[in-house]
Amino acid sequence: MLFQIKSYLQFLWHSKNEHAVHSPFVFSLLTKCFYDKKLKSEYSILKSYRQSLLENKNTIEVTDFGAGSRVFKSNTREISKIAKTAGISPKRAELLFRITNYFQPDSILEIGTSLGLATVALSLGNPKATLTTLEGCPNTMAIAKNQLQVLNINTVKSIVTEFSEYFKTQSTKPKTQNLIYFDGNHSKIATLDYFEALLPTISNESVWIFDDIHWSPDMEEAWEIIKKHPKVTVTIDTFQWGLVFFRREQEKEHFIIRV
C-alpha cells in the first residue's frame, strides 16, 4: 500500500491534462473520449449490471492463477464483495466503454473476465465487434455468462482457460486484435509474456490497455519495458491503466495523463 501511495504522488507530480499535449492524435483522444462528460444511455446498463452483482450474497470458490488478492484471505468469496473490491470501478467502466466506442474496434480480446463488469463495457462500446473474453476461474465465468444472458448480450465468446495455454494454441494462426484489455495476471513475467505472445496480432490501429501498471514495483518495471519496445510508438499512463499504441505514423512519445 505504501508503495502505491508513493507511486500515486509521483504520478500527480508528473501528470498533465489536454492543455499540455501537442500530439493531435492524443489531444483528440483526450478531448473527445477521456474528458467527454456527456451522459450515455449505456451507463445505466453498466450501473444496473454492477448493482445486480452487489446484491448477490452467494459465495463461490475462486481459482486464482494471477498474482493473488490483497483483500481476500480465502478462495471462498462472496460475489458482492468480489464486485466491490476486485471488479473495475464505475468510473473506469464508463471510460472503457468510451474508449471502445471511440475507436470502434472490430475484434476485442479481454484477458481476465472476472464477473464481467469490464466485458459489458467493452461489448456496449461496439456491439458489432467480435469479443473474446478469457478467464481462468470457471465459477466467476459462470456468473459473468449468466449476467450477459440476462442483458441479452450474445456476441461474447467466453473461454475458460489458463491464459498462457490459450496463447500457445493461437500462436500458429494469429488473428488481428484491434483492442486488448489486459486484466488477468498482475505480475511482471506474465505481463511481458502476454505482451510478446500477442505482438503478432497487432495492426496499425491496435489499442492495448494494461490494468494496474503501478500495482507493484514488478508491474512498473514491466510497463517501462513495454514503453521501450521498438514496435510501441505512443503510450498513455493514467496511473490505473497503461494504454499502448503501435501507430507507425506517430513519433515515439509517452504521456502521463490525469483522468
N, C-alpha and C positions, 0 to 999 in steps of 0.2 A: 504493500500500500504506500509506504514512504517513497519507494522508487517512482510510482506513478504520479504522486503529488509533485515530486521534483521535476519529472518529465513534463507535466502539465504547465508548471510555472515557466519552464524553458520555452514551451510551445507558445504560451501567451506573449512572452517577450519578443519572439521572432515572427509571430504570425501577422498577416496583413488581411485587408479586405480588397474589394474590387478596385478601389482607387489607386492601389499600388501595383496593379497588374497591367503590363504593357503588351501581353500576348492577346491578339484578337480572339483566338480560339478559347483561351481560358477566361477572358473577360466576358465573352458571350455565355459561356457555361455558368459563370457565377451569377450574372445579372438575370439571365432568362430561366435558370434552373435552381441553383443553390439558394438564391435570395428571393425566389418567387413566393410572395406572401398570399397569393390568391387562394381562396378556399376551393378544394377539389371535391367533387362528389364521391370519389373513391376513398377519401379519408374516413368517411362514415363506415365504409365496409371494413377498413383496417381496424377502426375502433371497436366495432361490434365483434369482429373475429377475436381481438385481444380480450374483450370483456367475457366472451364465452369461455375462454381458457382460464381467466382469472376466477371465474365462478366454479370451475371444475376442481373439486376437492379430492378426487380419486388419486390413488398413488400408482406409480408404475416402477418397474425395475429398469434402471438406465444402464446401458452398456456404453462405457466411455473409452474411446480409443485415442482421445486427444491428450492435451496437457493437464487434464483434470479440472476439478472445480475448486475455487477458493471459498465457495459459500456452503456447499453440501458436504457433509461428512460421511453420508451413506449413499449407496446407489439406489435405495428405495426413496423415491421423491414424489412429492405432491405436485400434480400438474399445474395448479395455480401458482405455486412457488417457482417452478421452472420458468413459467411465462413471465413472472415478475422479475426474476433475478438473472436468468440466462438468456432470455429472448431479446431480440432487437427492441430498442426503445421506441415509443410512439413517434418521436421527432425523427429518428433515423429511418423508421419505416416509411414515413412520408417523403423523406429525402431520397430514399432508394426508389420509391415509386416515381418521383420527378426525374431522377437520372435516367431510369429506364424509358420513361415517356419522352424525354428529351432526345435520346439517341435512337430510339426505336430499333433495337437490335432484333434481327431475325431469329437468332438462336442464342439461348441463355443457359449457362451451367451454374448451378448453385452447389457448393461443396459444404455440406452441413445443414440439413433441413431443420433439425430440432423439431419444434412444434409447428413449423410452417408460417410463422409470422412474416419472415422476410420473403418466403415463397409467394405469399399472396401479393405482397407489394410488387415483386418482380412481374408476376402474372398480370396484375391490373395495369402495370405500366405499358405493356404491349400485349394485349390478349391474343394477337395473331402470331406471336413468337412461339417457337418450339422451346419449351423449358424442361430441362432435365435437372432433377434435384437428387443429390446423393446423401445418404445418412447411414451411419454405422449401427445405430440402435433401432432394432425392429419395433420396439414399443413406442418410441416417440414418433417414428414414421407412421405407425398405425393411427395415432392421434391426428397427425397432420393430414393424412389421406382422408380420414373421416370428415375433418373440418372443411377440406377443399370440396368434397362431395356436397356438403350442406350448402356451400356457396355456389354450387353448380359450376365450379371451375374444373373443366375436364381436359385441359390442354397440357397438363403437367405429367411428365413421365417420372415416377418416383422409383428410385432404385436403392435397396438396402445392400450396402457393400462396404468393405474396408476400402478407403479411397485409393490407396496405392495399388491394390489389386485391380480396381476398375481401370486405372490409367494404363496398367500393363496390357489389359485386353484391348484398349483403344489405340495403342502405340503404332500398330501396323496400318491403321486406317484413320488417321487424324481428321476430325471434322472441324471446320471453322466454327469458332465460338465468338460471337460478337460481344458478348458480355459474360464475365465470370465473376461470381461473388464468392470469395474465399472466407469461410467461417467455420472451418472444421477441426483444425488442429493448431493451437497457438504455440507451436514450438519452432525454433529456427530450422532444424533439419527437415521437418515435414514441410514447412512453408516453402523452403528452397527446392525441395524435391518436387512438390506440386508445380512450382513455377517452371522448372526445367521440363517436367513431363508434358506441360500444356503449351509450351512455346510453339510446337508445330501447328497449333490450332489458330494462331493469331492471323489477323489481317490488318490492313492499314487503319481500319475503323474500330478495332477491338478496344474494349474498355474492361480493365480488371480492377476489382475493388477488394482490397485486403482488409479484413477486420482486425482490430486490436493490435495495431502496429507498435504501440507503446505499452503493451501488456507486461513486458519483461525486458531485461537487457538483451536476451537472446532474440526476441522479436524485433527490437530496434536494430540489432546487427543484421538480421535478415532483410529488413527494409533498406538499410544502407547498401547492401549487396545488390538488391533488386534495382535500386535507383541507378547504380553504376553500370548495369548490364548494357552492352552496346546496342541491343535492339530496342531498349526503352528510350523514348525521347522526352516525354513530359510526365512529371509526377506531381500529385497534389496531396499534401499531408493535412488532414483535417483533425488530427490527433486520434480520433477513434478509428478513422479509415485512412488507407493509403490508396489513391487512385493512380493507375498506371495506363499510359497511352503509348502506342507504337507508331504514331503518325510520322511517316518519313519526311514530310514537308516541313515539320516543326524542328526548330533548334532544340537542343537538349537543355531543358530548364526544369528547375524544381521549385515548387511553390508551397508555402506554409500558410494555410488559409483558415480564418475563423468562420465557422458556420453557425 
